[in-house]
Amino acid sequence: MTKTQTPRVLRAIPSVEKVLQTLGPVDLPRPCVAALVRQQLAALRASQEVPEFEVVMNQVRSKLDQARLSRIQPVINGTGILIHTNLGRSPLAAPVIEALCAGAANYNNLEYDLVRGERGGRAAYLEQNLALLCGAEQATVVNNCAAALVLILRHFARSDRNEVIISRGELVQIGGGFRIPEILEASGARLREVGATNKTSLADYEDALGPQTAMILKVHQSNFFMGGFVESPMTEEIAALASQKRIPFVEDLGSGAMVKTEKIPGVEHEPMPSEVLRRGVDLVCFSGDKLLGGPQAGIIAGKKSLVAALKREPFFRALRCDKLILTALQTTVDLYLKGSPEASIPALALLQLSSADLRARAEKLVAQLRNLPLNASLGQGKSEIGGGTLPRSLIPSVTIELAPTETDLPTFAARLRTGRPPVIGYISGGRFKLDIRTVFPQQEKELVDALITASNGGKA
């Protein structure tokens, strides 16, 4: 017993069993509930005063609600950001979901050769089709794009030749605070910066080459852009220099577009792996869950000898994907090769929704919100690609603008955010806004129900 703990305080703390009985059924595993209750009661033992039992119960329920909301679950995305990293990036296509369900519920031929009736390789069909899609000699897959870059660096940047040449204008920071220089150093490579932030010439690359040069790395500026007094050499020029010096030239593309994005109104051009490889890059790496619209994965494509060497790396096994990721990616790639991916890949389909269609949907939703303590109207929005992709692209969209009359905006937003399902929007101009472009039609009934509940003080 510490100085702050008196017998009276200890006696006032309810037992774990009493709290559990009072809680009744909870949609969390009982060991999880019991552990959270014990943590909450342990905190009371250091207190001078113990609150009333009902206050203690409210504190416990609050902790349980926090635990429940921290579980991965579907949400309604009203932010207008199509590839929202915090919300799981790209939704998967319907055929991908079907393939996942079938693959997860049964055994599969992950490493079994059905022709020879013996153990076989992993993901051979997928790798062949990825190479075809990327216009590459060979391709392979690891668990994300950062892992792909680390694998490449670990293989090419050895102790005797470990310098990686990169332009200062490409030392980008990606999501979660991770920076390209940190990834390079974590892999054992030594960074050799060339040029200035805004201007890098071919001579800068040439002057940096030496006996310790392992490779030239180019990082696509996918999550920011520079304008004005800027200059960088053409990819073909760097490729020719790398070929002359017999060192690999690698480009991290980040988003991995497989369609001509500039054909979509309001969207700029995003380099495709096929065009980058045609320009002379030896290897490209990019994400599977951004513009490609598949699961989280890091795709490496390029020269056959280099990809084969990466697959022989012992570290490759630590980065390989499981049956579910490979199944989802395989089905996604097949959708591209079958043609018309814009219709089947959700991220691409959402990009092409017309303002007229969005407005018609929004009008129907607003009509269902009448007679509520809520002023609802239509507005104009600007959807973004997100996911560190195409930062200058803003697509005209339609928003539902809401102003609750019986509560403040932060409380209203919190009710939606903690509801079932959670609804994520944004506050701007004295209104709570929902961009309809990123709300799927099949979610509209749930959205209306959530708005009714939130506007009625959390009561349906």
C-alpha positions in Angstrom: 0.0 0.0 0.0 1.5 3.4 -1.0 1.1 6.7 0.8 -1.7 7.7 -1.7 -3.7 4.5 -1.1 -5.8 4.4 2.0 -8.0 1.4 3.0 -11.1 3.5 2.3 -9.9 4.1 -1.3 -9.1 0.5 -1.9 -12.5 -0.7 -0.6 -14.3 1.8 -2.9 -12.7 0.2 -6.0 -15.2 -2.3 -7.5 -14.1 -5.9 -8.3 -13.3 -7.0 -11.8 -16.2 -9.5 -11.7 -18.7 -6.8 -10.6 -17.8 -4.6 -13.4 -18.0 -7.4 -15.9 -21.4 -8.5 -14.7 -22.6 -4.9 -14.9 -21.3 -4.5 -18.4 -23.3 -7.4 -19.7 -22.7 -8.7 -23.3 -19.9 -6.8 -25.1 -19.0 -7.4 -28.8 -15.4 -7.9 -27.9 -13.5 -11.0 -26.9 -14.0 -11.5 -23.1 -10.3 -11.7 -22.4 -9.9 -8.4 -24.1 -12.7 -6.9 -22.0 -11.4 -8.3 -18.8 -7.9 -6.9 -19.5 -9.2 -3.4 -20.2 -11.3 -3.5 -17.0 -8.2 -4.5 -15.0 -6.2 -1.7 -16.5 -8.9 0.8 -15.6 -9.2 -0.4 -12.1 -5.5 -0.5 -11.6 -5.4 3.2 -12.5 -7.9 3.9 -9.7 -5.6 2.4 -7.1 -3.2 5.3 -7.5 -6.0 7.8 -6.9 -6.8 9.7 -3.7 -10.5 9.5 -4.5 -12.5 6.9 -6.3 -15.5 8.2 -8.3 -19.0 6.8 -8.0 -19.6 3.3 -9.4 -21.6 4.7 -12.4 -18.7 7.1 -13.2 -16.3 4.1 -13.1 -18.6 2.2 -15.4 -18.8 5.1 -17.9 -15.0 5.2 -17.9 -14.8 1.5 -18.6 -17.4 1.8 -21.4 -15.4 4.6 -22.9 -12.3 2.5 -23.0 -14.2 -0.4 -24.6 -15.6 1.9 -27.2 -12.1 3.1 -28.0 -11.0 -0.5 -28.4 -14.0 -1.3 -30.6 -13.3 1.6 -32.8 -9.7 0.7 -33.2 -10.5 -2.5 -35.0 -10.1 -2.5 -38.8 -13.6 -2.1 -40.2 -15.4 -0.6 -43.2 -16.0 3.1 -43.2 -17.8 5.5 -45.5 -15.3 7.8 -47.1 -16.7 11.2 -47.7 -13.4 13.0 -47.9 -13.2 13.0 -51.7 -9.7 11.5 -51.5 -9.8 8.4 -53.7 -6.6 6.7 -52.6 -6.7 7.6 -48.9 -3.8 6.0 -47.1 -5.4 6.4 -43.7 -8.6 4.7 -45.0 -6.9 1.7 -46.7 -6.0 3.2 -50.0 -7.6 1.6 -53.1 -10.8 -0.5 -52.7 -10.5 -3.8 -54.4 -12.6 -4.8 -57.5 -15.5 -7.2 -57.1 -13.8 -10.1 -59.0 -10.8 -9.7 -56.6 -13.0 -10.0 -53.6 -14.6 -13.1 -55.0 -11.2 -14.6 -55.7 -10.0 -13.8 -52.2 -13.0 -15.4 -50.6 -12.5 -18.6 -52.6 -8.8 -18.7 -52.0 -9.0 -18.0 -48.3 -11.8 -20.6 -47.7 -9.9 -23.4 -49.4 -6.5 -24.9 -49.9 -4.8 -23.7 -53.0 -1.8 -24.4 -55.3 0.4 -21.6 -53.8 3.6 -23.7 -54.3 2.3 -26.8 -56.0 2.7 -27.6 -59.7 -0.6 -29.1 -60.9 0.9 -30.3 -64.1 3.8 -32.3 -62.6 2.1 -33.1 -59.4 4.9 -31.9 -57.2 6.2 -28.8 -55.4 6.4 -25.8 -57.7 7.4 -22.2 -57.7 5.4 -19.3 -56.1 3.5 -16.7 -58.2 4.9 -17.8 -61.6 1.6 -16.9 -63.4 1.4 -13.5 -61.7 5.0 -12.6 -62.4 4.6 -13.5 -66.1 1.5 -11.3 -66.4 3.0 -8.5 -64.4 6.0 -8.4 -66.8 3.6 -8.4 -69.7 1.6 -5.5 -68.2 4.7 -3.5 -67.4 6.4 -4.2 -70.8 9.3 -5.8 -68.8 11.5 -8.8 -69.3 10.6 -10.1 -65.9 8.8 -9.0 -62.7 8.3 -10.0 -59.1 6.5 -9.0 -56.0 7.3 -8.2 -52.3 5.1 -6.9 -49.6 5.3 -3.1 -50.3 7.2 -0.5 -52.3 9.5 0.4 -49.5 10.5 -3.2 -49.2 11.1 -3.4 -52.9 13.5 -0.5 -52.7 15.2 -1.9 -49.7 15.7 -5.3 -51.5 17.2 -3.5 -54.5 19.5 -1.5 -52.4 20.6 -4.4 -50.3 21.5 -6.4 -53.4 23.3 -3.7 -55.4 24.9 -1.6 -52.7 27.6 -3.9 -51.3 30.3 -3.0 -48.8 32.9 -2.4 -51.4 30.5 -0.6 -53.8 27.7 1.0 -51.7 27.2 4.5 -53.0 23.8 5.3 -54.5 23.6 8.5 -56.6 20.4 10.5 -56.3 19.4 14.0 -57.1 18.8 16.4 -54.2 15.5 17.3 -55.7 14.3 13.7 -55.3 15.0 13.2 -51.6 11.3 12.9 -50.8 9.4 12.1 -47.7 6.7 9.5 -48.1 3.8 8.7 -45.8 4.3 8.2 -42.1 7.4 10.4 -41.9 9.6 7.9 -43.8 12.2 9.6 -45.9 14.1 8.2 -48.9 17.6 8.9 -47.3 16.6 7.0 -44.2 15.5 4.0 -46.3 18.8 4.1 -48.1 20.8 4.2 -44.9 18.7 1.4 -43.3 19.6 -0.8 -46.2 23.4 -0.2 -45.7 23.7 2.0 -48.8 25.7 5.3 -48.7 23.8 8.3 -50.1 25.6 10.4 -52.7 23.5 13.5 -53.4 24.0 15.4 -56.6 22.8 18.7 -58.0 20.7 21.3 -56.2 17.2 21.1 -54.9 15.8 22.7 -58.0 18.4 21.9 -60.7 20.4 18.8 -61.5 22.4 18.3 -64.7 23.7 15.2 -66.4 27.2 16.5 -65.5 26.3 16.3 -61.8 25.6 12.6 -62.2 28.8 12.0 -64.3 31.0 13.8 -61.8 29.7 11.7 -58.9 30.5 8.4 -60.5 33.4 6.5 -59.0 34.7 3.1 -58.0 32.3 2.9 -55.1 29.2 3.7 -57.2 26.6 0.9 -56.8 23.7 2.4 -58.8 21.9 5.5 -59.9 18.5 5.9 -58.2 15.7 8.2 -59.6 12.7 8.8 -57.4 9.5 10.1 -59.1 8.2 13.2 -57.4 4.8 11.7 -57.0 3.6 13.5 -53.8 4.8 17.0 -54.6 5.8 19.1 -57.6 8.3 21.9 -58.3 7.9 24.7 -60.7 9.8 27.8 -61.9 13.6 27.6 -62.2 13.9 23.9 -62.3 15.9 21.5 -64.5 16.7 17.8 -64.6 18.3 15.6 -67.3 16.1 13.3 -69.4 15.7 9.7 -68.3 17.3 8.6 -71.6 20.4 10.6 -70.8 20.9 9.1 -67.4 20.2 5.6 -68.8 22.9 6.1 -71.4 25.4 7.2 -68.7 24.5 4.3 -66.4 24.8 1.8 -69.3 28.2 3.2 -70.3 29.5 2.8 -66.8 27.8 -0.6 -66.4 25.9 0.3 -63.3 22.1 -0.3 -62.7 19.7 2.6 -63.2 16.6 2.2 -60.9 13.5 4.3 -60.7 11.0 4.3 -57.8 7.7 5.3 -59.5 5.6 5.1 -56.3 2.1 5.0 -57.6 2.4 2.7 -60.7 -0.2 3.9 -63.1 -1.2 1.4 -65.8 -3.5 3.6 -67.8 -3.0 7.0 -69.5 -4.2 9.2 -66.7 -4.1 12.4 -68.7 -7.2 11.1 -70.6 -9.3 11.6 -67.5 -10.6 15.2 -67.1 -8.7 17.1 -64.5 -5.9 14.6 -64.1 -2.3 15.1 -65.2 0.0 12.5 -66.7 1.5 9.9 -64.5 4.5 7.9 -65.8 3.7 4.3 -66.5 6.2 1.5 -65.8 6.2 0.5 -69.5 7.2 4.0 -70.7 9.9 4.4 -68.1 11.4 1.0 -69.0 11.4 2.0 -72.7 13.4 5.1 -71.8 16.3 2.9 -70.6 15.6 2.4 -66.9 16.9 -1.1 -65.8 14.4 -1.6 -62.9 11.3 0.1 -61.7 9.4 -0.4 -58.4 5.9 0.8 -57.5 3.0 0.1 -55.2 0.2 -2.3 -55.8 -2.5 -0.5 -53.8 -2.4 3.0 -55.4 -3.3 3.7 -59.0 -3.0 0.0 -59.9 -6.0 -0.5 -57.6 -4.8 -3.8 -56.0 -3.7 -5.0 -52.6 -0.6 -3.6 -50.7 2.4 -4.9 -52.6 5.7 -3.7 -54.0 6.2 -4.6 -57.6 9.6 -4.8 -59.2 9.9 -5.0 -63.0 12.7 -4.7 -65.5 15.7 -6.7 -66.9 15.4 -10.4 -66.5 19.0 -10.8 -65.1 18.5 -8.2 -62.4 15.0 -9.4 -61.3 16.3 -13.0 -61.1 19.3 -11.9 -59.0 16.9 -10.1 -56.6 14.9 -13.3 -56.2 18.0 -15.2 -55.3 18.7 -12.8 -52.4 18.2 -14.6 -49.0 16.4 -11.4 -47.8 13.8 -11.9 -50.6 12.1 -14.6 -48.6 11.5 -12.2 -45.7 9.6 -9.8 -48.0 7.5 -12.2 -50.0 3.7 -12.0 -50.1 1.3 -14.5 -48.8 -1.5 -16.4 -50.7 -4.1 -13.6 -50.2 -2.0 -10.8 -51.5 -0.8 -12.9 -54.5 -4.4 -13.9 -55.2 -5.7 -10.3 -55.1 -2.8 -9.0 -57.2 -3.1 -11.8 -59.7 -6.8 -11.1 -60.2 -6.2 -7.3 -60.5 -3.5 -7.8 -63.1 -5.8 -10.1 -65.1 -8.5 -7.4 -65.1 -6.0 -5.1 -66.8 -5.0 -7.6 -69.4 -8.6 -8.5 -70.2 -9.1 -4.8 -71.1 -11.3 -1.9 -69.8 -9.8 -1.7 -66.3 -11.5 1.8 -65.9 -14.8 0.0 -65.6 -13.7 -2.7 -63.1 -11.0 -1.1 -60.9 -12.9 1.0 -58.3 -10.2 3.7 -58.0 -10.2 4.3 -61.8 -14.0 4.1 -62.0 -14.4 6.7 -59.3 -12.1 9.0 -61.2 -14.5 9.0 -64.2 -17.8 9.7 -62.5 -19.4 12.8 -64.1 -20.5 15.8 -62.0 -24.1 15.3 -63.4 -24.3 11.7 -62.0 -22.8 12.8 -58.7 -25.3 15.7 -58.4 -28.2 13.4 -59.1 -27.1 11.1 -56.4 -26.5 14.0 -54.0 -30.0 15.5 -54.6 -31.6 12.2 -53.7 -29.6 12.0 -50.5 -30.4 15.5 -49.4 -34.1 14.9 -50.1 -34.0 12.1 -47.5 -32.6 14.4 -44.8 -35.6 16.7 -44.6 -37.4 17.3 -41.3 -34.2 16.7 -39.4 -32.4 19.2 -37.1 -30.0 19.7 -39.9 -29.7 22.1 -42.8 -28.6 20.1 -45.9 -27.6 21.5 -49.3 -25.5 20.7 -52.3 -22.1 22.2 -52.9 -19.1 22.0 -55.3 -16.0 20.1 -54.3 -12.6 19.2 -55.6 -11.7 15.5 -55.3 -8.0 14.5 -55.0 -6.2 11.3 -56.0 -4.4 10.9 -52.7 -1.9 8.2 -51.7 1.0 10.5 -52.6 -0.1 10.5 -56.3 -0.7 13.2 -58.8 -0.6 16.2 -56.4 -1.7 18.8 -59.0 -4.8 16.8 -60.1 -8.1 18.2 -58.7 -11.3 16.7 -60.1 -14.5 18.7 -59.9 -17.0 17.0 -57.6 -20.3 17.4 -55.7 -20.6 17.7 -51.9 -23.4 17.4 -49.4 -23.0 20.3 -47.0 -24.5 19.9 -43.5 -25.1 22.3 -40.7 -26.7 20.7 -37.6 -29.0 23.1 -35.7 -28.9 21.4 -32.3 -25.2 20.7 -31.9 -21.9 22.0 -32.9 -19.9 20.8 -35.9 -17.1 19.0 -34.0 -19.6 17.0 -32.0 -21.6 16.2 -35.1 -18.5 15.0 -36.9 -17.5 12.9 -33.9 -20.9 11.2 -33.8 -20.5 10.2 -37.4 -16.9 9.1 -36.9 -17.8 6.8 -34.0 -21.0 5.5 -35.5 -21.7 2.2 -37.2 -20.4 2.4 -39.9 -18.1 5.3 -39.2 -18.6 8.2 -41.6 -15.5 10.3 -42.4 -16.0 13.8 -43.9 -14.4 17.2 -43.3 -15.4 20.6 -41.8 -14.9 23.6 -44.1 -16.6 27.0 -44.3 -18.8 26.4 -41.3 -20.3 23.2 -42.8 -19.6 19.5 -42.4 -19.0 18.2 -45.9 -19.2 14.9 -47.6 -17.8 14.5 -51.1 -20.1 12.1 -53.0 -17.4 10.9 -55.4 -15.9 8.6 -52.8 -19.2 7.3 -51.4 -20.2 4.1 -53.1 -23.9 3.8 -54.2 -24.4 0.7 -52.0 -23.4 2.7 -49.0 -26.0 5.4 -49.4 -28.7 3.9 -47.2 -26.2 3.4 -44.4 -25.0 7.0 -44.9 -28.5 8.4 -44.6 -29.2 6.3 -41.4 -25.9 7.5 -39.9 -26.8 11.1 -40.6 -30.2 10.7 -39.1 -28.7 9.1 -36.0 -26.0 11.8 -35.6 -28.4 14.7 -36.1 -30.7 13.2 -33.4 -28.1 13.2 -30.8 -26.8 9.7 -31.5 -30.3 8.1 -31.4 -31.7 6.3 -34.5 
